[in-house]
Amino acid sequence: VRVLSWGSGKQYSAAHAEAKEGWSTRLYRRMMGRLIHNAKTRRVFMISIVTALALALGLVISANINQPLQAVTANMQQISQGKLRTMESQVVLRSVSPRTDELGMLGKAFMQIEEYLEHATDAAGEIASGNLAVAIQPRSNQDQLGTAMKSMVKQLNSLVGEVSSSSHQ
């Protein structure tokens, strides 16, 4: 038996102290026990809600990045097969290019590539149809395709001029 000593020097057993404890103290302890249990339950509930929100936010962010990347990748594959300016590519690029993040920059660069290839295709079509007066301007000093096409037109004009002058002789 545990013995308790109170300020007056009287000694009480633990059982006697519990018996002296009033109903209000027992009620208080029960209520505190429930509150602690409820607080733990609330904490677990809040952690679950925060975890669910974090997962949902992660899915939204992932879709916001993944869908445009998949679309741009599909369009690049079409360009690698020679298909320029398909309807799908236009829809995707219109949705991606207004963005101000890296995906927007990627969409704008992709649109510029398509535009460049479309101009090169149009020029090649003009040359193939016999129009050697087509003006080809390379976009930069590093523009290998533009430089090659300009050189090709120059060489073809030179050959046509030689054939024309030799036929007049």
Salt bridges, closest charged atoms under 4 A:
GLU21 OE2 - ARG29 NH1 3.20
ASP101 OD2 - ARG99 NH2 2.61
GLU115 OE2 - HIS119 NE2 3.91
GLU115 OE2 - ARG139 NH2 3.72
GLU118 OE1 - ARG85 NE 3.54
